Amino acid sequence: MPKHSDRQESLPLDEDSPASPVLEDDLARLNRLARQFLVHSFLYYRLGESVIADGEFDRLTEELRALRLEQPQAPMVYAKVVDGALGPEASGYAIRDYPPPVITAAFKLLYEQLSPPVPFQEFVERMGYRARFHDGALA
């Protein structure tokens, strides 16, 4: 892991923002955790599936929440969706609209884990979703 002094700093969120710069390593970690949180929330709350243990989900959620509290102005991916779910319960239960790339990633991960003997499109349709693709993501 690079030393803190070796990391590059990015610019603040915008020119008028008094927020401290976000370290690039922290932003990459924040974005990775946000995506993982959303993918695993979709799998669990929408599909009733889980590919990680509850404790692992809790750990990644707590890490995401702590990092987001440290950098609330960071330009995190899917910020509106994630920030709304990181309340006291830190749960994806209340998320109603998942971004299509998150849904695609969730189905791909589940397909990889389950290794069903059917093509991906059929697998998605058997899960109750229409397999329409737009820009490489399920729509």
N, C-alpha and C positions, 0 to 999 in steps of 0.2 A: 504494500500500500504506500502511495507517495506521501512524503512528509508534507505537512500543511504548507510550508514555505515553497514547496515545489509546484503547488497547484496554481493554475491561472485563474484570475478573477474575470468575471464577465461584467458587463455594464449593468447598472441598476435597471429596473423594469422600464422606466421611461425617464426622460430628461427632468421632469418635474418631481420625480419621486425622491424623497429624502431617505429611502430605505438603503441599507448597506448593500454593497454588491453581493451577488450570489456566486459562490464558488462553483465552477463548472462541474467539479466532481459531485458536489451536493445536489446540483440541479439534475444531473444524470441519475443519481440515486433516487431523488424525489420522483422523477418521471417513471423510473422502473417500478418503484413501490406503488405509485398511483395506478399504473397499468395492472400490476399484479392484484392489487386490491379490487379493482373493477372486474377483472377476469374471474377471480375466485368468487366474488360476490354474485356475478351472473350465474356461474355454474351452480352455486349453492341455492340461491334464492329464486332463480328462474327455472332451473332444470332439475333441482333436487339432487345434484351430483357434487361430489367433492373429490379432488385429486390430491389434496394436502390435509394434514391433520388439523383439527381445530386449534391446537396450540401454536402451530406454525402460522395459521391465519392471524391469530391474536398477536403474535410477535411482529409480523410484518405490518399489521395495522397500527400497533403502538409505535413502531419505528417511523411509519409514515406520519402519524399524528405529531410526534415529537419534532421531526424535521420540518413539518409544515408550520408548527408553532414558532420555530426558530427563523423561518424564512416565509412569512405570510404573503409577501409581495412577489415571491418568485413566480416566474411565468410557467407554472406547472401544467402539463397536459391534462385536459379534462377537468380543470380547476373547479368549475361550477358544480359539476356532478360530484366530484370527490369531496370538496369542502362542505357541501350540503350533507354528506353522509358521515363526516368525521365528527359528529356531535358527541354527546356524552356516551352513547352506546357504540359509536364507531362501527356501524353495521351498514351493509349494502341493502338491508331489507327495504328501506324506503325509496330506493332508486327505481324510478319508473321507466326512464328512457336511457338505455345504454347506447353509447356511440357504436355505430356499425363495426369499426375496426376492433372494438373490444369483444363484440359478439363473435366475430370471425375468429379472433385469437382463442376465445373460450372453446368454440366448437373444434378448432384444430387441436388444441391441447387435449380435450376429452377424446377425440377420435384417436389421437396418438396413444393415449393411455389405455383405452379400451381395445384398440386394434380390431374393430368389428370386421366381419367378412363381407362388407358391402362398400361400394364407392362412397366417397365423402358426401356427395350431394344427396344420395339416398339416406345416409346416416342422419344428416341434418333434417331431412323431411320426416324421417321416422320420429324425430324428437319434437315434431309439431311446428317446425319452421319451414318457410318456403326458402328454397335455396336459389335466391336471385343474387347475382353478383354485379357489383358496380365498382369500378376502379379496384378490382381485386378483393373487395370486402363483401361479405353478405349484406344484402340490403333489406 
